[in-house]
């Protein structure tokens, strides 16, 4: 859609304290929003679609009620409602901060416009997102619980949403900012010997998958392995993706065009 459009994802563990329910990492999120605003001001033709994870807001509820599995028990409907409320509460905080820093952002609630089929997005009403971008407004999506034609309900990750949208709203790049600096051979927060994998391709993915087989950073949406699998789908459309740390300065650097700050998922060259 726009060759100056970048999809950005802010990891839930980056903007919340994932071990403490309903706890925002305000120092991190204020710094991140400031960097986003500075990048937009420095590059006037830059368009962003921003997504964020749920972190310590919806994840504990989704785990407790097994929301990703569907309406499977008597309290599943209650769990769905609580999970959606928690996800949208975090989204409201993120949008409020973006507005406070001068970014013209608008919330796009997946529950209201997205339908899944057996855990995968099957339909998404994208016209409001397209209208936002065309009018220089930054749409903010988020990992959310949605209705599912097979399970009744499920949980879709931000990566699933970005993968689906990339079919119709083509970005130049996809940047996934996380607490860790990319994809590693083991969990870098637990294993000092973990090494950064600088590049993932279709060819080396089976090796990478073996490192992630015991998967670190697992949450209700599948953790790092599921994240990489989703980004490979985008790469197969000829779009470069990168997973990198949301540490100070990185967001601004990446939005200005710097590459190789984390793990690049190489795009497959498309021939017409």
Secondary structure, DSSP 8 states (H G I E B T S, - for coil): --TTEEEEEE-HHHHB-TTSTT-B-HHHHHHHHHHHHHHHHH-TT-EEEEEE--TTTTHHHHHHHTGGG-S-STTHHHHHHHHHHHHHHHHHHHHHHHHHTT--EEE--HHHHEEEETTEEEEE--HHHHHHHHTT-EEEEE-EEEEETTTEEEEE-HHHHHHHHTTTS--SEEEEEESSSS-BSS-TTT-TT--B--EE-TTTHHHHHHHSTT-SS--TT-HHHHHHHHHHHHHTTT-EEEEEE--TTHHHHHHTT---SSEEE-------
